[in-house]
Each structure stands twice: as C-alpha cells, then as structure tokens.
Amino acid sequence: MQFLADGGGLFYALQNSTLPGKIVLGALFLASVLSWTVMITKFRMLRRSSVRRMDFLDAFRADRQPLSLFQSGARFSGAPVFTVYQAGCRELSFQILGSAEVDETFAARLETAPKISPAQMRMVQTAMERCVGETALKLESQMVLLSTAVSGAPFLGLLGTVWGVMDTFSDVATAGKANLAAMAPGVSAALITTVTGLLVAIPAMFGYNWLVTTLRGMIVELDNFGAELSSAIEHNYVDYGERRRHL
C-alpha cells in the first residue's frame, strides 16, 4: 500500500511515461473501448436473436402452411431465421401471384392460383440462399475490430516498450553514467505499454473466439432452416406433375 501511495506501480509508470508511450497508451485505450463495444453489442444481439428465433420457430412449426405467418403480417424482429423466411415468402408470392404485396385479397388469390414449376422453385431457393449470405455478412460485421485488437494490441504495446527502452538507454548514454536509479523510471514507463496491450488483447481474444463459434453455429442454423422451408414450400406449392409424366 505504501508503494502505491508513493506513486509506485502503474501510477509511477504513467507519471514517467514519455510522449510516444502516452500516444501508444491512447491508441490502446481506443482499441479497448472499440473491442468492448463490439463484444457487448454482439452479446446482446445474440441473446435477443436466440429468444426471438425460438419464438419464430415455434410459431412456424405450429402451422403446416409456410405462408401463414407471412400472410398474417407477423414480425419477429431480431431473428435472422425470420429474415430468411421473409425473403423466401416474398419470392414465392411473386412467383405464384406476380406480386409480393399482402392485402385483403391475398388469401383468396392464393387459393385459386396454380402451383409453381420446379424452375420457379429454384428461384425461391436462390432468393433464400442470397438472404442467408447477406445475413451472415451482417452477423459477422465489426468482427474485424476484435481480430485486430487480438493480434495488434500486443505488438502495439511491444512497440511502446521498445521505444521507451531505446529512449532510456539514449538518456543514459547522454548522461554518461549508468545506474539502476537512473534507468528504473524509463524502463518502468516503457513496460506499461506491453502490460496495457495484453490487457486489451486477452479479453478480446476470449470474446472473439466465443463469438466466432456462436456465429458459425447460427449461420449453419440459417442454412438448415432454408432447407426446412424449401421442403415445406415444395410440399405445398410446387407442381411436379409434368416431370412425373415424363418419367
């Protein structure tokens, strides 16, 4: 405690830090703020999307008609699978009715409309696959900030340390004498940038690894739901009669 009260430890190093060291510390502080902002934002987004995903899947699987939720105007904001569902239903409605707009005549027009062909079904699948790709890009957005903090912060801290040690030895050479008391302030101030770099990189590393694993699982779930929705659409709205006759 007396050591800290006398200005030792981190406070002592900060007090003796040079201008290049303070610049490095400022850059590391900014990297820390950005990485924690990304992690907290992603954690909250994933938590909300997990809850909304279960709500949507329960509602979707409770009805055998894949267009029911789309027709009723249900909304499950924050659930990536719902985004894929909307994309597939919009394209399906366009292929069946010539319009993706849902109005009071939607149900009546859908009942009297003919089924779509396998070629039209491929267009629906393409729309869903495109939506899965776009959603995956949105989910992975800003992850480059975390990966940069993980890989760059230790090197930036090391740069500050090497620079500080170089300045310390330069000052000793200029003074013409070397002793521990003269070198300690400079070395202490130089080492604080490495410590700070590690303090930035370590939490970012754990957060990045967890987020990458979770996001990859979510993208796989999007692909699986796309396949599930395609099967439901084919069962209800695709006419394979012509192909069967050729067989």
N, C-alpha and C positions, 0 to 999 in steps of 0.2 A: 504493500500500500504506500509506503514511504517513497518507493521507487517511482510510482505513478504520480504521487503528489509533487515530486521534484521535477516532473516533466519527462519521465522516462518512457520506455516502450514506444508505442505508436505515436504518442504526443511528442516525444523527444525527436523521433524520426521526422515527423511532419514539420516541426519547428526548424529543423536543419535541412529540409528539402530544398533543392535548387529549383530554378525556373523550369528547366527541362523535366525534372522529376514531377513538379506540380502539373505541368502540361500532360504528362503521361497519366498521372492520377486523375485528372479531369476527364481524359478520354476513357479511362477505365470506369469511372463513375457513370458516365453517359452510357457505356456498354452495359453496365449493371442495370441501370434503370430500364433500358430498352429490353433486355433479356427477361427481367422480371415482369414487365408489362406484357410481353408476348406470352409468357408462361401462364400468368394469371388469367389473361383473356382466353387462351386456348382451354385451360382447365374448366373455366365457367361455361364456355361454348360446348365442350364435350359432355359436361354434366347435363346441361339442358337438352342437348340433342339426344342423349341416351333416354331421358324420360319421355321426350316427345316421340321418339322412334317407337317405343313400346306402345304408347297410346295409339299411334297411327296403325301399327301392325295389328293390334287387337281389333281396331275398327275395320281394317281392310279384310282381315280373315274371317270376320263375323258375317260377311256378306259374300255370296258366291258370284255376284255381278261386279266385275272390276271397275265399271264406270259409275257405280253408285255414289261413292264419295265425291268424285269429280262433278257429278250431276247435282249433288246437294250443296255444293259450294263449301264443303268442309275445309278447314285450314289447320295445318299442323306446322306452324312456323318454327324454324329451328331444327327440323328433322330432315336431314339430307335425303333419306329414302322418299320422303314426300315430294321433294323436288323432282326426283326421277319419275315418280308416279305421275305427277302433273305433266311432265314432258311426254310420257308415253300416252296419256289420255288425250292430250291436245292433238297429237299427231293421229291417233286412232279416230278421234272425232272428225278431223279434217278428211281422213281417207274415207270414212263412212258417209258423212253428211256434207262434205265440201266446206265445212266451217267448224272452227273450234269454239265458237261462241255458245255459251249455255244460256238459254232463255226458257220461257214458259212452254215452248213447243218442242224442246229438246227430247223429252221422253217419247212423245208421240212420233216424232221423226225417226227416232232410233228404232222404234218397234217395227216400222214399215220399211226401213232401209235394208237393202241387201247386204249380205256379208261381204267382206273384203277378200281379195285374192292373196295367195302366198307372196306375190311380188309386193303388194301393198303392205303386208305384214313385215316384210324385210325393211321397209321404210320406217315403220313404227319402231322396230328393234334398233335401227340406226339412230333414230332420234333419242332413244333411251341411252344407247352407248355414248353418244355425244354428250348427253347431260351428265352421265357418270364421270366422264373425263373432265368436264368443266367443274363439276362439284369437287372432284379430287384436287384440282388445282386450287380452288378456294380453301379447302381444308388445309392444304399444305402451305398456304400463303404465310409469309413472315417467318417461316421456319429457318430461312437462311440467316436471319438475325441471330437466332440461337446457335446455329452451327458456327457462325463467325465468332460469337463470344466464346464458344468452347475452344476453338482452335486458335483464335487470335489473341485473346486476353493474356495467356501465359507468355507468349512471345513479346507482346507489348510491355508487359511487366518486366521481362528479362531485358528488353531494350533499355528501359529506365534504369535498371540496376547496373548494367554495363556502362551506361553513360555516366551514372553517378560515381561509380568506382573510378572511371577514367578521369573525371574531374578531381576526385580526391587525390589520386596519385599525381596529377598535374600540380595541384596546390602544394603537395608535399615536396615535389621536385623544385618548385619555385622558392619555397621557404628554405630549402637546403638542409632540412633535418627531418628525420622520420621518427615518430614515437606514437604509441598507442593512443594517447590523449588527443593528438592532432588528427589522427585518422579515423577515430571512432565515430565522430558526428557524421562525416561524409559517408562512411560505409553503412551506418545505420539508416541514414536517409535514402541511400541507394537501394537497400534491401526491401524497403517498404513497398516499392512498386511491384516486386515479384510476389510478395505476400498478397497485395491487392489483386493482382492478376489471377492468382489461384482462387481467391475468394469470389471472383467473378465467374471463373470458368467451371468450378466444381458444381455449384447449384445448376448452372446452365447445362452441364453435361447430363446430370440425372434427369432434369426436366426434358431435355431434348430426346434422350433415349426412350423415356416413357411416352412422350407424345408421338414419336415416330412409330412405335409399336402399336399404340392405340389407333392412330390414323390409318395405318395399313390395314388393321382389322376392320375399321369402318368402311374402307374402300372395298374390301372383299365382300362385306355385307351388302354394299350397293350393287355389286355385280350379281350376287345371289338373289337379291330382290328383283333385279331386272329380269333374271331368268324366270323367277316365280311369276312375275306379272306377264311376261311373254306367254307362258304356258296358259295362264288364265284367259288371256285375250284370244289365243288360238282356239281354245276350247269353246269360247262363246261367239266369236265374231269372224272366224276365218273359214272360208269355204274351200275344202279340199276335194270337192266332188269331181271337178274336172280332172284332177290328177288321178283319182281313183279309177275313173272310167278309162283313162289311157292305160293304167296298169292292168 
